[in-house]
């Protein structure tokens, strides 16, 4: 597997290519960066390790629906999930 794609391409493009090479389907959620506080709203702590992250990219979910060809959830629906 060529992991140099992460040095040669835009991060999101490389990430999509990586999962495609693994033949792992993804239910896309968003291409846009999300603040750490927003994505980790229930577990965010004002500690140095959390402050080191500027943005989080939540490309999508690898779930049962992705393997069945079902549509993905939008970001608000994903953030509302209570279980894995």
PyMOL Python script that loads the backbone (N, CA, C, O; Angstrom):
from pymol import cmd

cmd.read_pdbstr("""\
ATOM      1  N   UNK A   1       0.843  -1.176   0.000  1.00  0.00           N
ATOM      2  CA  UNK A   1       0.000   0.000   0.000  1.00  0.00           C
ATOM      3  C   UNK A   1       0.887   1.237   0.000  1.00  0.00           C
ATOM      4  O   UNK A   1       1.855   1.320   0.755  1.00  0.00           O
ATOM      5  N   UNK A   2       0.553   2.175  -0.837  1.00  0.00           N
ATOM      6  CA  UNK A   2       1.326   3.404  -0.969  1.00  0.00           C
ATOM      7  C   UNK A   2       0.805   4.463  -0.002  1.00  0.00           C
ATOM      8  O   UNK A   2      -0.216   5.096  -0.268  1.00  0.00           O
ATOM      9  N   UNK A   3       1.493   4.657   1.105  1.00  0.00           N
ATOM     10  CA  UNK A   3       1.098   5.671   2.071  1.00  0.00           C
ATOM     11  C   UNK A   3       1.668   7.040   1.739  1.00  0.00           C
ATOM     12  O   UNK A   3       1.387   8.021   2.427  1.00  0.00           O
ATOM     13  N   UNK A   4       2.475   7.106   0.675  1.00  0.00           N
ATOM     14  CA  UNK A   4       2.999   8.403   0.238  1.00  0.00           C
ATOM     15  C   UNK A   4       1.899   9.320  -0.267  1.00  0.00           C
ATOM     16  O   UNK A   4       2.121  10.520  -0.424  1.00  0.00           O
ATOM     17  N   UNK A   5       0.714   8.776  -0.525  1.00  0.00           N
ATOM     18  CA  UNK A   5      -0.400   9.624  -0.963  1.00  0.00           C
ATOM     19  C   UNK A   5      -0.681  10.721   0.048  1.00  0.00           C
ATOM     20  O   UNK A   5      -1.175  11.786  -0.321  1.00  0.00           O
ATOM     21  N   UNK A   6      -0.374  10.479   1.322  1.00  0.00           N
ATOM     22  CA  UNK A   6      -0.614  11.490   2.349  1.00  0.00           C
ATOM     23  C   UNK A   6       0.393  12.636   2.269  1.00  0.00           C
ATOM     24  O   UNK A   6       0.129  13.724   2.779  1.00  0.00           O
ATOM     25  N   UNK A   7       1.541  12.404   1.635  1.00  0.00           N
ATOM     26  CA  UNK A   7       2.528  13.463   1.411  1.00  0.00           C
ATOM     27  C   UNK A   7       2.326  14.148   0.064  1.00  0.00           C
ATOM     28  O   UNK A   7       2.779  15.275  -0.140  1.00  0.00           O
ATOM     29  N   UNK A   8       1.650  13.471  -0.847  1.00  0.00           N
ATOM     30  CA  UNK A   8       1.552  13.964  -2.216  1.00  0.00           C
ATOM     31  C   UNK A   8       0.212  14.603  -2.553  1.00  0.00           C
ATOM     32  O   UNK A   8       0.103  15.315  -3.551  1.00  0.00           O
ATOM     33  N   UNK A   9      -0.802  14.360  -1.741  1.00  0.00           N
ATOM     34  CA  UNK A   9      -2.151  14.839  -2.049  1.00  0.00           C
ATOM     35  C   UNK A   9      -2.716  15.630  -0.882  1.00  0.00           C
ATOM     36  O   UNK A   9      -2.186  15.605   0.229  1.00  0.00           O
ATOM     37  N   UNK A  10      -3.797  16.326  -1.161  1.00  0.00           N
ATOM     38  CA  UNK A  10      -4.569  16.966  -0.119  1.00  0.00           C
ATOM     39  C   UNK A  10      -5.019  15.884   0.867  1.00  0.00           C
ATOM     40  O   UNK A  10      -5.318  14.763   0.457  1.00  0.00           O
ATOM     41  N   UNK A  11      -5.068  16.205   2.136  1.00  0.00           N
ATOM     42  CA  UNK A  11      -5.372  15.220   3.170  1.00  0.00           C
ATOM     43  C   UNK A  11      -6.684  14.481   2.908  1.00  0.00           C
ATOM     44  O   UNK A  11      -6.725  13.253   2.992  1.00  0.00           O
ATOM     45  N   UNK A  12      -7.738  15.199   2.598  1.00  0.00           N
ATOM     46  CA  UNK A  12      -9.033  14.546   2.403  1.00  0.00           C
ATOM     47  C   UNK A  12      -9.039  13.645   1.174  1.00  0.00           C
ATOM     48  O   UNK A  12      -9.629  12.565   1.197  1.00  0.00           O
ATOM     49  N   UNK A  13      -8.393  14.078   0.115  1.00  0.00           N
ATOM     50  CA  UNK A  13      -8.282  13.242  -1.088  1.00  0.00           C
ATOM     51  C   UNK A  13      -7.491  11.977  -0.758  1.00  0.00           C
ATOM     52  O   UNK A  13      -7.885  10.875  -1.142  1.00  0.00           O
ATOM     53  N   UNK A  14      -6.390  12.136  -0.056  1.00  0.00           N
ATOM     54  CA  UNK A  14      -5.563  10.983   0.321  1.00  0.00           C
ATOM     55  C   UNK A  14      -6.332  10.031   1.231  1.00  0.00           C
ATOM     56  O   UNK A  14      -6.205   8.813   1.109  1.00  0.00           O
ATOM     57  N   UNK A  15      -7.124  10.581   2.137  1.00  0.00           N
ATOM     58  CA  UNK A  15      -7.897   9.744   3.038  1.00  0.00           C
ATOM     59  C   UNK A  15      -8.952   8.936   2.282  1.00  0.00           C
ATOM     60  O   UNK A  15      -9.141   7.750   2.555  1.00  0.00           O
ATOM     61  N   UNK A  16      -9.634   9.572   1.342  1.00  0.00           N
ATOM     62  CA  UNK A  16     -10.604   8.847   0.515  1.00  0.00           C
ATOM     63  C   UNK A  16      -9.912   7.750  -0.298  1.00  0.00           C
ATOM     64  O   UNK A  16     -10.406   6.626  -0.387  1.00  0.00           O
ATOM     65  N   UNK A  17      -8.766   8.088  -0.887  1.00  0.00           N
ATOM     66  CA  UNK A  17      -8.008   7.109  -1.671  1.00  0.00           C
ATOM     67  C   UNK A  17      -7.535   5.940  -0.803  1.00  0.00           C
ATOM     68  O   UNK A  17      -7.540   4.789  -1.239  1.00  0.00           O
ATOM     69  N   UNK A  18      -7.132   6.249   0.415  1.00  0.00           N
ATOM     70  CA  UNK A  18      -6.672   5.221   1.351  1.00  0.00           C
ATOM     71  C   UNK A  18      -7.781   4.205   1.625  1.00  0.00           C
ATOM     72  O   UNK A  18      -7.560   2.999   1.522  1.00  0.00           O
ATOM     73  N   UNK A  19      -8.974   4.695   1.976  1.00  0.00           N
ATOM     74  CA  UNK A  19     -10.087   3.789   2.243  1.00  0.00           C
ATOM     75  C   UNK A  19     -10.518   3.044   0.986  1.00  0.00           C
ATOM     76  O   UNK A  19     -10.900   1.876   1.067  1.00  0.00           O
ATOM     77  N   UNK A  20     -10.466   3.686  -0.158  1.00  0.00           N
ATOM     78  CA  UNK A  20     -10.808   3.011  -1.418  1.00  0.00           C
ATOM     79  C   UNK A  20      -9.821   1.879  -1.700  1.00  0.00           C
ATOM     80  O   UNK A  20     -10.225   0.801  -2.136  1.00  0.00           O
ATOM     81  N   UNK A  21      -8.528   2.114  -1.454  1.00  0.00           N
ATOM     82  CA  UNK A  21      -7.524   1.075  -1.673  1.00  0.00           C
ATOM     83  C   UNK A  21      -7.752  -0.111  -0.739  1.00  0.00           C
ATOM     84  O   UNK A  21      -7.470  -1.253  -1.102  1.00  0.00           O
ATOM     85  N   UNK A  22      -8.255   0.155   0.444  1.00  0.00           N
ATOM     86  CA  UNK A  22      -8.568  -0.913   1.391  1.00  0.00           C
ATOM     87  C   UNK A  22      -9.914  -1.567   1.083  1.00  0.00           C
ATOM     88  O   UNK A  22     -10.276  -2.570   1.698  1.00  0.00           O
ATOM     89  N   UNK A  23     -10.647  -1.000   0.137  1.00  0.00           N
ATOM     90  CA  UNK A  23     -11.992  -1.446  -0.228  1.00  0.00           C
ATOM     91  C   UNK A  23     -12.940  -1.392   0.969  1.00  0.00           C
ATOM     92  O   UNK A  23     -13.753  -2.290   1.189  1.00  0.00           O
ATOM     93  N   UNK A  24     -12.807  -0.312   1.730  1.00  0.00           N
ATOM     94  CA  UNK A  24     -13.670  -0.067   2.882  1.00  0.00           C
ATOM     95  C   UNK A  24     -14.596   1.092   2.533  1.00  0.00           C
ATOM     96  O   UNK A  24     -14.127   2.207   2.304  1.00  0.00           O
ATOM     97  N   UNK A  25     -15.913   0.844   2.488  1.00  0.00           N
ATOM     98  CA  UNK A  25     -16.840   1.919   2.162  1.00  0.00           C
ATOM     99  C   UNK A  25     -16.998   2.888   3.330  1.00  0.00           C
ATOM    100  O   UNK A  25     -16.892   2.503   4.495  1.00  0.00           O
ATOM    101  N   UNK A  26     -17.253   4.143   2.998  1.00  0.00           N
ATOM    102  CA  UNK A  26     -17.433   5.183   4.009  1.00  0.00           C
ATOM    103  C   UNK A  26     -18.757   5.878   3.744  1.00  0.00           C
ATOM    104  O   UNK A  26     -19.053   6.254   2.610  1.00  0.00           O
ATOM    105  N   UNK A  27     -19.550   6.047   4.788  1.00  0.00           N
ATOM    106  CA  UNK A  27     -20.706   6.923   4.699  1.00  0.00           C
ATOM    107  C   UNK A  27     -20.209   8.329   4.979  1.00  0.00           C
ATOM    108  O   UNK A  27     -19.899   8.679   6.118  1.00  0.00           O
ATOM    109  N   UNK A  28     -20.137   9.131   3.926  1.00  0.00           N
ATOM    110  CA  UNK A  28     -19.591  10.473   4.038  1.00  0.00           C
ATOM    111  C   UNK A  28     -20.446  11.331   4.964  1.00  0.00           C
ATOM    112  O   UNK A  28     -21.674  11.242   4.952  1.00  0.00           O
ATOM    113  N   UNK A  29     -19.790  12.157   5.759  1.00  0.00           N
ATOM    114  CA  UNK A  29     -20.487  13.090   6.645  1.00  0.00           C
ATOM    115  C   UNK A  29     -20.167  14.512   6.218  1.00  0.00           C
ATOM    116  O   UNK A  29     -21.073  15.280   5.897  1.00  0.00           O
ATOM    117  N   UNK A  30     -18.888  14.873   6.209  1.00  0.00           N
ATOM    118  CA  UNK A  30     -18.529  16.235   5.814  1.00  0.00           C
ATOM    119  C   UNK A  30     -17.064  16.302   5.424  1.00  0.00           C
ATOM    120  O   UNK A  30     -16.238  15.535   5.920  1.00  0.00           O
ATOM    121  N   UNK A  31     -16.752  17.228   4.528  1.00  0.00           N
ATOM    122  CA  UNK A  31     -15.365  17.505   4.140  1.00  0.00           C
ATOM    123  C   UNK A  31     -14.800  18.678   4.928  1.00  0.00           C
ATOM    124  O   UNK A  31     -13.600  18.950   4.878  1.00  0.00           O
ATOM    125  N   UNK A  32     -15.652  19.356   5.641  1.00  0.00           N
ATOM    126  CA  UNK A  32     -15.244  20.595   6.311  1.00  0.00           C
ATOM    127  C   UNK A  32     -14.637  20.308   7.677  1.00  0.00           C
ATOM    128  O   UNK A  32     -15.050  19.371   8.361  1.00  0.00           O
ATOM    129  N   UNK A  33     -13.654  21.115   8.075  1.00  0.00           N
ATOM    130  CA  UNK A  33     -13.082  20.941   9.407  1.00  0.00           C
ATOM    131  C   UNK A  33     -14.097  21.352  10.472  1.00  0.00           C
ATOM    132  O   UNK A  33     -14.940  22.221  10.247  1.00  0.00           O
ATOM    133  N   UNK A  34     -13.998  20.719  11.619  1.00  0.00           N
ATOM    134  CA  UNK A  34     -14.901  20.975  12.732  1.00  0.00           C
ATOM    135  C   UNK A  34     -14.035  21.316  13.936  1.00  0.00           C
ATOM    136  O   UNK A  34     -12.968  20.731  14.125  1.00  0.00           O
ATOM    137  N   UNK A  35     -14.487  22.251  14.737  1.00  0.00           N
ATOM    138  CA  UNK A  35     -13.697  22.585  15.918  1.00  0.00           C
ATOM    139  C   UNK A  35     -13.693  21.405  16.879  1.00  0.00           C
ATOM    140  O   UNK A  35     -14.638  20.617  16.922  1.00  0.00           O
ATOM    141  N   UNK A  36     -12.632  21.298  17.635  1.00  0.00           N
ATOM    142  CA  UNK A  36     -12.482  20.203  18.581  1.00  0.00           C
ATOM    143  C   UNK A  36     -13.606  20.237  19.613  1.00  0.00           C
ATOM    144  O   UNK A  36     -14.148  19.196  19.984  1.00  0.00           O
ATOM    145  N   UNK A  37     -13.950  21.423  20.069  1.00  0.00           N
ATOM    146  CA  UNK A  37     -15.035  21.544  21.061  1.00  0.00           C
ATOM    147  C   UNK A  37     -16.359  21.022  20.517  1.00  0.00           C
ATOM    148  O   UNK A  37     -17.127  20.395  21.245  1.00  0.00           O
ATOM    149  N   UNK A  38     -16.630  21.281  19.231  1.00  0.00           N
ATOM    150  CA  UNK A  38     -17.899  20.840  18.651  1.00  0.00           C
ATOM    151  C   UNK A  38     -17.955  19.330  18.470  1.00  0.00           C
ATOM    152  O   UNK A  38     -18.978  18.712  18.765  1.00  0.00           O
ATOM    153  N   UNK A  39     -16.889  18.735  17.996  1.00  0.00           N
ATOM    154  CA  UNK A  39     -16.927  17.295  17.724  1.00  0.00           C
ATOM    155  C   UNK A  39     -16.808  16.482  19.018  1.00  0.00           C
ATOM    156  O   UNK A  39     -17.333  15.371  19.102  1.00  0.00           O
ATOM    157  N   UNK A  40     -16.132  17.024  20.007  1.00  0.00           N
ATOM    158  CA  UNK A  40     -15.958  16.325  21.285  1.00  0.00           C
ATOM    159  C   UNK A  40     -16.758  17.008  22.394  1.00  0.00           C
ATOM    160  O   UNK A  40     -16.309  17.083  23.537  1.00  0.00           O
ATOM    161  N   UNK A  41     -17.939  17.502  22.046  1.00  0.00           N
ATOM    162  CA  UNK A  41     -18.697  18.331  22.990  1.00  0.00           C
ATOM    163  C   UNK A  41     -18.974  17.649  24.326  1.00  0.00           C
ATOM    164  O   UNK A  41     -19.052  18.328  25.350  1.00  0.00           O
ATOM    165  N   UNK A  42     -19.124  16.344  24.344  1.00  0.00           N
ATOM    166  CA  UNK A  42     -19.417  15.641  25.599  1.00  0.00           C
ATOM    167  C   UNK A  42     -18.169  15.224  26.370  1.00  0.00           C
ATOM    168  O   UNK A  42     -18.253  14.872  27.546  1.00  0.00           O
ATOM    169  N   UNK A  43     -17.024  15.262  25.715  1.00  0.00           N
ATOM    170  CA  UNK A  43     -15.817  14.784  26.394  1.00  0.00           C
ATOM    171  C   UNK A  43     -14.668  15.797  26.382  1.00  0.00           C
ATOM    172  O   UNK A  43     -13.593  15.514  26.911  1.00  0.00           O
ATOM    173  N   UNK A  44     -14.884  16.975  25.784  1.00  0.00           N
ATOM    174  CA  UNK A  44     -13.818  17.978  25.710  1.00  0.00           C
ATOM    175  C   UNK A  44     -13.446  18.454  27.110  1.00  0.00           C
ATOM    176  O   UNK A  44     -14.309  18.699  27.953  1.00  0.00           O
ATOM    177  N   UNK A  45     -12.153  18.576  27.333  1.00  0.00           N
ATOM    178  CA  UNK A  45     -11.638  19.109  28.586  1.00  0.00           C
ATOM    179  C   UNK A  45     -10.632  20.193  28.262  1.00  0.00           C
ATOM    180  O   UNK A  45      -9.887  20.091  27.287  1.00  0.00           O
ATOM    181  N   UNK A  46     -10.613  21.224  29.076  1.00  0.00           N
ATOM    182  CA  UNK A  46      -9.690  22.321  28.836  1.00  0.00           C
ATOM    183  C   UNK A  46      -8.303  21.941  29.357  1.00  0.00           C
ATOM    184  O   UNK A  46      -7.832  22.438  30.379  1.00  0.00           O
ATOM    185  N   UNK A  47      -7.672  21.030  28.598  1.00  0.00           N
ATOM    186  CA  UNK A  47      -6.327  20.550  28.923  1.00  0.00           C
ATOM    187  C   UNK A  47      -5.436  20.770  27.710  1.00  0.00           C
ATOM    188  O   UNK A  47      -5.922  20.940  26.592  1.00  0.00           O
ATOM    189  N   UNK A  48      -4.145  20.765  27.937  1.00  0.00           N
ATOM    190  CA  UNK A  48      -3.196  21.030  26.860  1.00  0.00           C
ATOM    191  C   UNK A  48      -3.371  20.076  25.682  1.00  0.00           C
ATOM    192  O   UNK A  48      -3.305  20.504  24.530  1.00  0.00           O
ATOM    193  N   UNK A  49      -3.591  18.802  25.951  1.00  0.00           N
ATOM    194  CA  UNK A  49      -3.719  17.832  24.863  1.00  0.00           C
ATOM    195  C   UNK A  49      -4.887  18.165  23.940  1.00  0.00           C
ATOM    196  O   UNK A  49      -4.790  17.948  22.732  1.00  0.00           O
ATOM    197  N   UNK A  50      -5.975  18.680  24.471  1.00  0.00           N
ATOM    198  CA  UNK A  50      -7.116  19.072  23.649  1.00  0.00           C
ATOM    199  C   UNK A  50      -6.831  20.387  22.925  1.00  0.00           C
ATOM    200  O   UNK A  50      -7.230  20.563  21.773  1.00  0.00           O
ATOM    201  N   UNK A  51      -6.147  21.302  23.595  1.00  0.00           N
ATOM    202  CA  UNK A  51      -5.842  22.602  22.985  1.00  0.00           C
ATOM    203  C   UNK A  51      -4.848  22.485  21.832  1.00  0.00           C
ATOM    204  O   UNK A  51      -4.771  23.390  21.002  1.00  0.00           O
ATOM    205  N   UNK A  52      -4.081  21.387  21.760  1.00  0.00           N
ATOM    206  CA  UNK A  52      -3.123  21.193  20.681  1.00  0.00           C
ATOM    207  C   UNK A  52      -3.808  20.948  19.334  1.00  0.00           C
ATOM    208  O   UNK A  52      -3.190  21.128  18.285  1.00  0.00           O
ATOM    209  N   UNK A  53      -5.059  20.544  19.359  1.00  0.00           N
ATOM    210  CA  UNK A  53      -5.800  20.278  18.120  1.00  0.00           C
ATOM    211  C   UNK A  53      -6.562  21.533  17.709  1.00  0.00           C
ATOM    212  O   UNK A  53      -7.343  22.081  18.488  1.00  0.00           O
ATOM    213  N   UNK A  54      -6.328  21.978  16.483  1.00  0.00           N
ATOM    214  CA  UNK A  54      -7.047  23.138  15.984  1.00  0.00           C
ATOM    215  C   UNK A  54      -8.375  22.731  15.351  1.00  0.00           C
ATOM    216  O   UNK A  54      -9.417  23.331  15.616  1.00  0.00           O
ATOM    217  N   UNK A  55      -8.316  21.716  14.522  1.00  0.00           N
ATOM    218  CA  UNK A  55      -9.497  21.280  13.801  1.00  0.00           C
ATOM    219  C   UNK A  55      -9.503  19.759  13.713  1.00  0.00           C
ATOM    220  O   UNK A  55      -8.459  19.108  13.767  1.00  0.00           O
ATOM    221  N   UNK A  56     -10.703  19.216  13.577  1.00  0.00           N
ATOM    222  CA  UNK A  56     -10.881  17.778  13.403  1.00  0.00           C
ATOM    223  C   UNK A  56     -11.599  17.579  12.078  1.00  0.00           C
ATOM    224  O   UNK A  56     -12.532  18.315  11.758  1.00  0.00           O
ATOM    225  N   UNK A  57     -11.174  16.600  11.316  1.00  0.00           N
ATOM    226  CA  UNK A  57     -11.848  16.260  10.067  1.00  0.00           C
ATOM    227  C   UNK A  57     -12.598  14.957  10.275  1.00  0.00           C
ATOM    228  O   UNK A  57     -11.993  13.904  10.481  1.00  0.00           O
ATOM    229  N   UNK A  58     -13.910  15.034  10.221  1.00  0.00           N
ATOM    230  CA  UNK A  58     -14.761  13.859  10.383  1.00  0.00           C
ATOM    231  C   UNK A  58     -15.297  13.505   9.009  1.00  0.00           C
ATOM    232  O   UNK A  58     -16.406  13.889   8.637  1.00  0.00           O
ATOM    233  N   UNK A  59     -14.497  12.772   8.268  1.00  0.00           N
ATOM    234  CA  UNK A  59     -14.818  12.435   6.888  1.00  0.00           C
ATOM    235  C   UNK A  59     -16.102  11.635   6.790  1.00  0.00           C
ATOM    236  O   UNK A  59     -16.956  11.936   5.956  1.00  0.00           O
ATOM    237  N   UNK A  60     -16.252  10.630   7.624  1.00  0.00           N
ATOM    238  CA  UNK A  60     -17.438   9.792   7.554  1.00  0.00           C
ATOM    239  C   UNK A  60     -17.363   8.640   8.519  1.00  0.00           C
ATOM    240  O   UNK A  60     -16.497   8.571   9.392  1.00  0.00           O
ATOM    241  N   UNK A  61     -18.307   7.731   8.330  1.00  0.00           N
ATOM    242  CA  UNK A  61     -18.401   6.590   9.232  1.00  0.00           C
ATOM    243  C   UNK A  61     -18.267   5.291   8.448  1.00  0.00           C
ATOM    244  O   UNK A  61     -18.807   5.147   7.351  1.00  0.00           O
ATOM    245  N   UNK A  62     -17.546   4.366   9.025  1.00  0.00           N
ATOM    246  CA  UNK A  62     -17.507   3.003   8.502  1.00  0.00           C
ATOM    247  C   UNK A  62     -18.443   2.215   9.417  1.00  0.00           C
ATOM    248  O   UNK A  62     -18.072   1.807  10.517  1.00  0.00           O
ATOM    249  N   UNK A  63     -19.655   2.017   8.931  1.00  0.00           N
ATOM    250  CA  UNK A  63     -20.663   1.344   9.736  1.00  0.00           C
ATOM    251  C   UNK A  63     -21.403   0.317   8.888  1.00  0.00           C
ATOM    252  O   UNK A  63     -21.106   0.156   7.704  1.00  0.00           O
ATOM    253  N   UNK A  64     -22.345  -0.363   9.476  1.00  0.00           N
ATOM    254  CA  UNK A  64     -23.112  -1.371   8.745  1.00  0.00           C
ATOM    255  C   UNK A  64     -23.772  -0.765   7.514  1.00  0.00           C
ATOM    256  O   UNK A  64     -23.806  -1.388   6.453  1.00  0.00           O
ATOM    257  N   UNK A  65     -24.299   0.454   7.655  1.00  0.00           N
ATOM    258  CA  UNK A  65     -24.959   1.108   6.538  1.00  0.00           C
ATOM    259  C   UNK A  65     -24.036   1.335   5.355  1.00  0.00           C
ATOM    260  O   UNK A  65     -24.459   1.217   4.205  1.00  0.00           O
ATOM    261  N   UNK A  66     -22.794   1.657   5.623  1.00  0.00           N
ATOM    262  CA  UNK A  66     -21.827   1.869   4.542  1.00  0.00           C
ATOM    263  C   UNK A  66     -21.631   0.594   3.742  1.00  0.00           C
ATOM    264  O   UNK A  66     -21.524   0.644   2.517  1.00  0.00           O
ATOM    265  N   UNK A  67     -21.584  -0.544   4.416  1.00  0.00           N
ATOM    266  CA  UNK A  67     -21.405  -1.816   3.722  1.00  0.00           C
ATOM    267  C   UNK A  67     -22.674  -2.257   2.986  1.00  0.00           C
ATOM    268  O   UNK A  67     -22.606  -3.035   2.034  1.00  0.00           O
ATOM    269  N   UNK A  68     -23.831  -1.757   3.431  1.00  0.00           N
ATOM    270  CA  UNK A  68     -25.093  -2.089   2.766  1.00  0.00           C
ATOM    271  C   UNK A  68     -25.452  -1.089   1.672  1.00  0.00           C
ATOM    272  O   UNK A  68     -26.440  -1.272   0.961  1.00  0.00           O
ATOM    273  N   UNK A  69     -24.647  -0.025   1.534  1.00  0.00           N
ATOM    274  CA  UNK A  69     -24.930   0.988   0.523  1.00  0.00           C
ATOM    275  C   UNK A  69     -25.963   2.007   0.943  1.00  0.00           C
ATOM    276  O   UNK A  69     -26.503   2.722   0.099  1.00  0.00           O
ATOM    277  N   UNK A  70     -26.251   2.089   2.234  1.00  0.00           N
ATOM    278  CA  UNK A  70     -27.214   3.069   2.738  1.00  0.00           C
ATOM    279  C   UNK A  70     -26.561   4.448   2.802  1.00  0.00           C
ATOM    280  O   UNK A  70     -25.341   4.572   2.915  1.00  0.00           O
ATOM    281  N   UNK A  71     -27.395   5.469   2.729  1.00  0.00           N
ATOM    282  CA  UNK A  71     -26.873   6.835   2.823  1.00  0.00           C
ATOM    283  C   UNK A  71     -26.353   7.110   4.222  1.00  0.00           C
ATOM    284  O   UNK A  71     -26.805   6.521   5.203  1.00  0.00           O
ATOM    285  N   UNK A  72     -25.403   8.009   4.286  1.00  0.00           N
ATOM    286  CA  UNK A  72     -24.830   8.401   5.559  1.00  0.00           C
ATOM    287  C   UNK A  72     -25.712   9.383   6.302  1.00  0.00           C
ATOM    288  O   UNK A  72     -26.754   9.807   5.803  1.00  0.00           O
ATOM    289  N   UNK A  73     -25.285   9.735   7.489  1.00  0.00           N
ATOM    290  CA  UNK A  73     -25.985  10.694   8.320  1.00  0.00           C
ATOM    291  C   UNK A  73     -25.355  12.062   8.162  1.00  0.00           C
ATOM    292  O   UNK A  73     -24.191  12.175   7.779  1.00  0.00           O
ATOM    293  N   UNK A  74     -26.122  13.104   8.457  1.00  0.00           N
ATOM    294  CA  UNK A  74     -25.500  14.422   8.462  1.00  0.00           C
ATOM    295  C   UNK A  74     -24.801  14.629   9.805  1.00  0.00           C
ATOM    296  O   UNK A  74     -24.991  13.850  10.739  1.00  0.00           O
ATOM    297  N   UNK A  75     -24.000  15.674   9.891  1.00  0.00           N
ATOM    298  CA  UNK A  75     -23.167  15.887  11.076  1.00  0.00           C
ATOM    299  C   UNK A  75     -24.004  16.002  12.341  1.00  0.00           C
ATOM    300  O   UNK A  75     -23.628  15.445  13.373  1.00  0.00           O
ATOM    301  N   UNK A  76     -25.116  16.705  12.291  1.00  0.00           N
ATOM    302  CA  UNK A  76     -25.955  16.877  13.481  1.00  0.00           C
ATOM    303  C   UNK A  76     -26.479  15.525  13.966  1.00  0.00           C
ATOM    304  O   UNK A  76     -26.519  15.272  15.170  1.00  0.00           O
ATOM    305  N   UNK A  77     -26.876  14.663  13.045  1.00  0.00           N
ATOM    306  CA  UNK A  77     -27.380  13.337  13.432  1.00  0.00           C
ATOM    307  C   UNK A  77     -26.270  12.496  14.039  1.00  0.00           C
ATOM    308  O   UNK A  77     -26.504  11.757  14.996  1.00  0.00           O
ATOM    309  N   UNK A  78     -25.071  12.600  13.496  1.00  0.00           N
ATOM    310  CA  UNK A  78     -23.939  11.840  14.038  1.00  0.00           C
ATOM    311  C   UNK A  78     -23.609  12.324  15.444  1.00  0.00           C
ATOM    312  O   UNK A  78     -23.351  11.514  16.335  1.00  0.00           O
ATOM    313  N   UNK A  79     -23.616  13.630  15.648  1.00  0.00           N
ATOM    314  CA  UNK A  79     -23.307  14.164  16.964  1.00  0.00           C
ATOM    315  C   UNK A  79     -24.368  13.768  17.986  1.00  0.00           C
ATOM    316  O   UNK A  79     -24.092  13.752  19.186  1.00  0.00           O
ATOM    317  N   UNK A  80     -25.569  13.449  17.531  1.00  0.00           N
ATOM    318  CA  UNK A  80     -26.634  13.051  18.444  1.00  0.00           C
ATOM    319  C   UNK A  80     -26.637  11.579  18.793  1.00  0.00           C
ATOM    320  O   UNK A  80     -27.428  11.147  19.631  1.00  0.00           O
ATOM    321  N   UNK A  81     -25.761  10.793  18.163  1.00  0.00           N
ATOM    322  CA  UNK A  81     -25.711   9.358  18.452  1.00  0.00           C
ATOM    323  C   UNK A  81     -25.261   9.136  19.903  1.00  0.00           C
ATOM    324  O   UNK A  81     -24.350   9.801  20.395  1.00  0.00           O
ATOM    325  N   UNK A  82     -25.911   8.201  20.559  1.00  0.00           N
ATOM    326  CA  UNK A  82     -25.587   7.901  21.953  1.00  0.00           C
ATOM    327  C   UNK A  82     -24.759   6.632  22.107  1.00  0.00           C
ATOM    328  O   UNK A  82     -24.202   6.383  23.177  1.00  0.00           O
ATOM    329  N   UNK A  83     -24.670   5.818  21.038  1.00  0.00           N
ATOM    330  CA  UNK A  83     -23.909   4.575  21.127  1.00  0.00           C
ATOM    331  C   UNK A  83     -23.154   4.355  19.833  1.00  0.00           C
ATOM    332  O   UNK A  83     -23.451   4.970  18.809  1.00  0.00           O
ATOM    333  N   UNK A  84     -22.165   3.460  19.894  1.00  0.00           N
ATOM    334  CA  UNK A  84     -21.364   3.129  18.714  1.00  0.00           C
ATOM    335  C   UNK A  84     -22.156   2.265  17.772  1.00  0.00           C
ATOM    336  O   UNK A  84     -21.653   1.880  16.717  1.00  0.00           O
TER     337      UNK A  84
END
""", "prot")
cmd.dss("prot")
cmd.show_as("cartoon", "prot")
cmd.util.cbc("prot")
cmd.orient("prot")
